[in-house]
Amino acid sequence: MVQINVKVNGRAVSRQVEDRTLLVEFVRETLGLTGTHVGCDTGQCGACVIHLNGRAIKSCTMMAAQASGAEITTIEGLAKGDQLHPMQAAFHRHHALQCGFCTPGMIMTAVDLLNRIPHPDEATIRANLDGNLCRCTGYHNIVKAIAAVAQGGGASA
Amino acid sequence: MAHDGIGARVPRKEDRRFITGQGNYTDDIPVKNVTHAEFVRSPHAHARIVRIDTSAALAAPGVIGVLTGTELAEDKVGGLICGWMIHSKDGSPMKAAPYAPLTPDVARFVGNAVAVVVAETKNQARDAAELIEVEYEELPAVVDPAKAQAQGAPQIHAEAPGNTIYQWSLGDKDAVDRAFAGAAHRVDLDLINNRLVPNAIEPRSATAVYDRAEGRFTLYTTSQNPHVTRLVLSAFIGLAPEHKLRVVAPDVGGGFGSKIFIYPEETVCLWAARRLGVPVKWTADRRESFLTDAHGRDHVTHAEMAFDGNQKIVGLRVKTIANLGAYMSTFSSSVPTYLYATLLSGQYDIPAIYAEVDAVYTNTAPVDAYRGAGRPEATYVLERLMDVAASRLGVGPAELRQKNFIRSFPHQTPVIMTYDTGDYEASLDAALKAARYSEFPARRSEASAGGKLRGIGLSCYIEACGIAPSQAVGSLGAGVGLWESAEVRVNPVGTIEVLTGCHSHGQGHETTFAQLVAERFGVPIDQVSIVHGDTDKVQFGMGTYGSRSGAVGMSAINKALERVEAKAKRIAAHLMEAAESDVELANGEFVVVGTDKKIAFANVALAAYTAHNLPAGTEPGLKEGAFYDPQNFTFPAGTYVCEVEVDPKTGEVTIIQFTAADDFGTVINPMIVEGQVHGGLAQGIGQALLEGCRYDTDSGQLMTATFMDYAMPRARDLVSFSVSTTVTPCKTNPLGVKGCGEAGAIGSPAAVINAITNALGIERLDMPATAQRVWQATRAH
């Protein structure tokens, strides 16, 4: 067993977990934050993207133990109370989600993208979504939502 | 129109839980003392099981039980079924072989489940599964449908000699033979419709709970049709009577057909929960999704079309071999027959059509309905043939299509269907205009100057949706009726709950169905709740697939709303002391026409429940149900135009623009409809350019079993689409809706391939048109 101390969505948590626990398992199963999803086992789909120390990472490709000491933001921690993050609001406004399964990872990736590149063109947005699969939307409205946030002045978390 | 009624671009009500991480998917549901199942699967495509040694696994930490086909037989658990009977040309019934949830004797595809371990934790179950020793005697395998019927091919089931499930035909062979004999021109083409893996991003999952005291089961599962799941588990597999089995399909992360079916894993979880006395959970990892979700397409086809001297089609002859995999999945038999050959008339007036379909077993995962199901295959055959014909006849592809369009309705095709309405010229015109088709030669020249090959391709598709009239499908072999049910419960305060047998797994029913209520009753959509996906709440329903929820599901809701309105009007008239015939419902109020007398809908609801002052003989309450059985299929149709650029140095294909003009009849929510088209297009373009499920021909190993090997369309593979609609309201349902869920996937593959073959000046190119394949085509040319 290994001791994990992290700050998740602003709250300090400490838990003992099996050594082989993946970060995504820690988030979903140990902490019960099921907004972060698992869509593959090869680090390809991006449904598990969360923020670790302010950067988007795939939580299925990291051991929970590696994250100890870090600050984590999951989809559940993105809104400020009832106030949606601009990216969440844009996904809603532009119908950038259908089944909703890829959505948390997609939003976390999109927020990170605009943190790094505040004014991307369409090709840049598309290139930066390379690590996130969506089977429902054809990406059309996801790209539109991200572009809208960029035009509205960025999306700092 | 109410501001959030029919036709309004209302943002979705269901979004908030998904964008804030509060969705409730099957794997998210906490169940007390839940245990975990891990399946042991055959690593061989075809092998006899000699011996299974479970002793080490049973002794492993945390293990509660290990079950195999032996225990399954001991408990008399029934096999999985295929619910659509197809008869061969000679009148014999299809050769459906047994499909045990855990195969007891022979493994018939890589991934075929042979045992299950149930343990306290997921890791313990995985560790123990590694300890199970299965001794196999390998057998030769066949994976290619074109080789399955060959002399000497490995035999997969004793019930199906030559691996042939059925040899079916539709249409008038003699009429087609005569048409070909007298034709001025004949065009033929060999086509492969590539095998696809659905890949909903949420993997399949099930949690089964058994309450021994009550003898009641609950199954949480990733299903598009929980009631059908319950029916099959009860009536055929025999695990529980329907009244003791609750099936809940909560938020479901995409389906595309793959979550219609009743699979081994979900069945085994339910059985294991009873046998072992613990709640049992299983969630597929992606490798298991690739190995065991029902795949799609996989047709090998030879097609011929005959024309008269005026470029009018006089006959169509199609021979298809359809791969159904190692076992017959729930609706697999219907896909290459009644969902395929019945659409071979397309948008065209074709006097004679004859189609023959052989369905075969192979040592691959079962194949069943995947977005479009049969209709993409039909469209691909026709629309590829039309382009080849246009080129051989020396006529423009748009012109050849125009010359053959059906122009008067209703139109009876030679392959069962009666089209109620349509305007194919209108959608063609809209698409050509939006794609600036007439200016294409200039763009081609410009690209050519830069060393690139430009091509443009059309596809004019039709599909049969609104599945389906029960009597009609029954006469064609369906084991179920395909009506839909609804119940409308008006609460005393005027808020409304609508219970539907449809299931939303991305389609946005919580919004669109509420829009219908808003339209009729003037009640804001936030005062309407849509309830679905729970067999304890909704009495019965057939689920969501085949673009049926609007045409069939909403028609059922509409019928129930009419009944509610009739009763409410009777009460309103009584309260206002007016004749019922003088009362109308408008903007949420009942008014006495020609007076200022009115009463709000909510006040009528309250009166219905207080029951202090109701018309004589009127029961209290305001709740009505309805079953709606469609009179006909609906026939969405449209034109897609794809423009591509090919780099002849590398074979790389870039989509420059993709234009869609669809006729879905009445549109409830244009934003949601556009979203459905976008998603369908991505899947169709994915099929055309990227996706191809491959089994190794010798070993039968699945070569594309991860997202690293199977190319899913990513954002940078696609462009922003140009989509629009033309409208001819459907004439056979009250709302005029036709359905929009599958069109994109149906119409687009042919448009893409037609664009590439146009760029290269060739006739045949198989999907997926990868850079390698296109590069080879440019060299061969």
Contacts between the chains, C-beta under 8 A, distances in Angstrom:
chain1	res1	chain2	res2	distance
A	18	B	123	6.8
A	20	B	123	6.9
A	28	B	28	8.0
A	32	B	30	7.4
A	33	B	21	7.1
A	34	B	21	7.5
A	34	B	23	7.9
A	34	B	25	7.6
A	34	B	27	7.6
A	34	B	28	3.8
A	35	B	20	7.2
A	35	B	21	2.0
A	35	B	22	6.7
A	35	B	23	7.0
A	36	B	21	7.1
A	37	B	25	7.5
A	37	B	201	7.7
A	37	B	202	7.2
A	37	B	253	7.5
A	38	B	27	7.7
A	38	B	203	7.7
A	38	B	283	8.0
A	39	B	201	4.3
A	39	B	202	6.8
A	39	B	203	7.0
A	39	B	253	8.0
A	39	B	286	6.9
A	40	B	285	7.8
A	40	B	286	3.9
A	40	B	706	7.3
A	40	B	707	5.3
A	41	B	285	4.7
A	41	B	286	5.1
A	41	B	287	6.3
A	41	B	706	7.7
A	42	B	286	6.8
A	42	B	706	4.8
A	42	B	707	5.8
A	42	B	708	5.5
A	44	B	706	7.2
A	44	B	707	3.6
A	44	B	708	6.2
A	45	B	201	6.1
A	45	B	286	7.5
A	45	B	707	6.2
A	47	B	201	5.9
A	74	B	21	6.6
A	75	B	19	7.8
A	75	B	20	6.7
A	75	B	21	3.5
A	76	B	20	6.8
A	76	B	21	4.3
A	76	B	22	7.6
A	78	B	20	7.5
A	78	B	21	7.9
A	79	B	20	5.7
A	84	B	19	7.0
A	84	B	20	7.5
A	88	B	19	4.3
A	88	B	20	6.7
A	91	B	15	7.2
A	91	B	19	5.3
A	92	B	11	5.6
A	92	B	12	7.2
A	92	B	15	4.5
A	92	B	16	7.1
A	92	B	19	5.9
A	93	B	11	6.0
A	95	B	11	7.0
A	95	B	12	6.7
A	95	B	671	4.9
A	95	B	672	6.7
A	95	B	674	7.7
A	95	B	675	5.1
A	97	B	15	6.4
A	97	B	18	5.6
A	97	B	19	6.8
A	98	B	254	7.5
A	98	B	506	3.5
A	98	B	507	7.2
A	98	B	508	7.1
A	98	B	675	6.1
A	98	B	679	6.5
A	99	B	200	7.3
A	99	B	201	7.4
A	99	B	202	6.9
A	99	B	251	7.7
A	99	B	252	6.8
A	99	B	253	4.7
A	99	B	254	4.3
A	99	B	255	8.0
A	99	B	505	5.4
A	99	B	506	3.4
A	100	B	14	7.6
A	100	B	15	7.7
A	100	B	17	7.6
A	100	B	18	3.0
A	100	B	19	7.7
A	100	B	23	5.1
A	100	B	251	6.7
A	100	B	253	6.9
A	100	B	506	7.3
A	101	B	23	7.5
A	101	B	25	6.8
A	101	B	200	7.6
A	101	B	201	4.7
A	101	B	202	4.3
A	101	B	253	2.9
A	101	B	254	6.2
A	102	B	201	4.9
A	102	B	253	7.9
A	103	B	18	5.0
A	103	B	19	6.1
A	104	B	18	7.8
A	104	B	19	7.9
A	104	B	21	5.2
A	107	B	19	6.5
A	122	B	720	7.0
A	123	B	716	7.6
A	125	B	715	7.3
A	126	B	715	4.1
A	126	B	716	4.3
A	126	B	718	7.7
A	127	B	715	7.8
A	127	B	716	5.3
A	129	B	714	7.0
A	129	B	715	3.8
A	129	B	716	7.4
A	130	B	714	5.6
A	130	B	715	6.9
A	130	B	716	6.1
A	132	B	715	7.7
A	133	B	201	6.0
A	133	B	707	6.9
A	133	B	712	5.4
A	133	B	714	6.8
A	134	B	201	7.0
A	134	B	715	8.0
A	135	B	199	5.9
A	135	B	200	5.9
A	135	B	201	5.3
A	135	B	254	5.2
A	135	B	256	7.0
A	135	B	679	7.4
A	135	B	682	7.9
A	135	B	683	7.4
A	135	B	712	7.4
A	136	B	254	5.7
A	136	B	506	5.0
A	136	B	675	7.7
A	136	B	679	4.7
A	137	B	675	6.2
A	137	B	678	5.9
A	137	B	679	5.5
A	137	B	682	7.6
A	138	B	678	3.7
A	138	B	679	4.9
A	138	B	680	7.7
A	138	B	681	5.6
A	138	B	682	3.2
A	138	B	683	7.9
A	138	B	713	7.6
A	138	B	718	6.1
A	138	B	721	6.9
A	138	B	744	7.7
A	139	B	678	7.9
A	139	B	682	6.9
A	139	B	714	7.8
A	139	B	715	4.1
A	139	B	718	5.8
A	140	B	675	7.8
A	140	B	678	4.2
A	140	B	718	7.6
A	140	B	720	5.6
A	140	B	721	5.7
A	141	B	675	6.2
A	141	B	678	6.7
A	142	B	715	7.1
A	143	B	715	6.5
A	143	B	720	6.6
A	144	B	720	7.5
